[in-house]
């Protein structure tokens, strides 16, 4: 609607945002963190972080516990500010609030929320602020708007891959640690007003291999945050299962051996493998580093989108017949994957062959299971004797530690074998004679 002078009236204009619609930084030094973005907003409005938090954010968040923290001084809120860049509910709430205040819709990419489905929050965020003095100095020299990259908040990141130096955690002026938000601090500056672009601490002493590993962590995470900033949907295509398979293939070991090598319970690795549990970020990076590969985005297989091979019926039948003499016998699912044909189609077109293949594989699996149980029963019996000869009680933990197979006796049938053998195997005294 036009006014008397032919101009738009106030009702026709888009609603104004309370805070400036500032563009997030994602340049040479990495993707900006959300706490850094809010700090830059405060700087552009010529207000302190104290005013931004107390007068803008906490009223907009409208949470009773935050009002209580504010009335108590707000130190607890500042101490938890690092988690606002993470994958928790606090990060989600702050993202929504700042987006409403700035009329932006892409601020969740300044946090680790795009990785929420993949990684756990255990050991994820640094409690205190960390920074690369060389990065801050270069930003300042090039007259950039100084910001702090997202990867600096991660506990696993200890070095800057651009300048090959460790991250700082002490202000060069007041020599104190900082929270990610402070009342009178801003990106690149301490709460005492000191400039953080000055090298203050000595380099971290570590081996060449450890430094190389740290550089790998930083460069890989930089790439991940860049890709998530450009297209967060790509992150959903990361497959932990694929990396575990690659590592077991490279090391030529089973998943059970891998769990012992990584010093983690077998059930935990099983949960990561089947993506029922989220994996800690340091462990995921260790797996990728050990497998000598980068974190890549591999789309999950979708049979409907896959180009199936055009094979004649005779070729399919020949392959199925050949599998009947194959040792060890393949499963019908494996043959269907090899031929790029739906398993149900094979069962429908070749019912008799499919039945014979499934039966052979079932017999094979049953025999292998019996062999495994027989082998483990002997191992358990030997372990009970050895543990008792050492003067210890053959408890589940002691037997598992002797066999170097943590969690082995959680399996019901193996626990029954252990219980039975423990009652049968005789005790030995110090003289080596049986005690009845």
Residue, then its C-alpha position, 0 to 999 in steps of 0.5 A: x500500500x502506497x502513502x500520499x507521497x507514493x512511498x510504502x507505508x510502515x505496515x508494508x515494510x518487513x519487520x525489523x530484527x532487534x539485532x543486526x543481521x550480521x553474516x557469519x564468518x567462514x573463511x580461511x581460518x575456519x567456520x565461526x562458532x556461535x559464541x564468537x558470532x554473539x560476541x561480534x554482535x555485541x561489538x557491532x552494537x557497541x555494548x559489552x557481553x554483560x549487557x548482551x547476556x543480561x539485557x538481550x539474551x536472557x530475557x529473550x530465552x525466558x528461562x526461569x533458571x537463567x533468570x535465577x543465574x542472572x540474579x546471582x551474578x551470572x558466573x554459572x552461565x558464563x562457565x557453561x557457555x562453551x556448551x552453547x556451541x555443542x549438541x545439547x538442548x542449550x545450543x538448540x535453544x540459543x540458536x533459535x533465539x539468536x535467529x529470531x533476534x537477527x532474522x537469520x536461519x543458518x546459525x545452527x551451522x555455527x555449532x556442532x548440531x549438524x553432527x548431533x546424530x553422529x557423535x556423543x557429547x562425552x569429552x567434546x567441549x573445552x571448558x576454557x577458551x583456547x585460541x591460536x595467536x597467529x590466526x588472530x594476529x593475521x585477522x587483525x593485520x588484514x583488517x578482518x572482523x576478528x572471530x574465533x573458529x568453531x574447532x577451537x572449542x573441541x577438546x581433541x583440537x590442541x594445535x593450529x594446522x595453519x601455523x603448526x603451533x599449539x593453541x593458547x589458553x592463558x591471556x598474555x596480559x593477565x595470565x588467566x584462563x577464560x570462559x568462552x563468554x566473559x562479561x567484558x571480553x570479545x573475540x580476540x580480546x580478554x576480559x582485562x582488555x588485553x589483546x590475545x594475538x600475542x604468543x604467551x606460552x611455550x610450545x607443547x612438548x610431544x613426539x613427532x607422531x603425536x604432533x602429526x596426529x594432532x595436525x590430522x585431527x585439526x585439518x579433518x575437523x576444519x574440513x568437516x565444519x566447512x562442509x557442514x556450513x555449506x550443506x549440513x545434509x552431507x554430514x548425515x551421510x557419514x557412516x561409522x560402520x564403514x570406517x570400522x570395516x575399513x580399519x578391521x580390513x587394514x589391520x586384518x583383525x576382527x571387531x572383537x580384536x579391534x575392541x581390545x586394541x582400542x581398549x573399549x568394551x565389545x558391546x560398545x563397539x557393537x553399538x557404534x558399528x550398528x549406529x545404535x549409540x553415538x561415538x565419541x569424536x576422539x575415538x572416531x578420529x582415531x579410527x580414521x587416522x589408524x585406517x589412513x583415511x580422511x572422513x569422507x561422505x559416502x552416501x548410504x546404499x539405496x537399492x531403489x536408486x542403485x543401477x542394477x546389473x542386467x544379467x540373464x536368467x541363465x547367468x544368475x542360475x549358473x552363479x547360484x548353482x556354483x555357490x552350492x559347491x562353494x566353501x565356505x557357503x555364501x548366504x543368499x543375501x551375500x549372493x543377492x548383493x554380489x549380483x545386485x539383485x533383490x534377495x526376495x526376487x531370487x527366492x521368487x525366481x529360483x525357489x529351489x536353489x534359494x532354499x538349498x543355499x539358505x539351508x547350506x548357510x544355516x548348517x554352516x553357521x550352526x557348525x561354526x557356532x558349535x566349534x566356537x563354543x567348544x573352543x571357548x569352553x576349553x579356554x574357560x576351563x584352562x582359565x579357571x585352572x590358571x586363575x585358581x593356581x594364581x591364588x585368585x577366585x575364578x570370578x567372571x572378571x578374573x577369567x575374562x582378564x586372563x583370556x583378554x576378552x572383556x565381556x565374554x561371559x555376558x553371553x548366556x551360553x558361555x556364562x552357563x559353561x563358566x558356572x558349570x566348569x567352575x563347580x567341576x574344576x577342583x581347587x588346588x592348595x599351595x602344595x599342588x594337591x587337590x582339595x575336595 
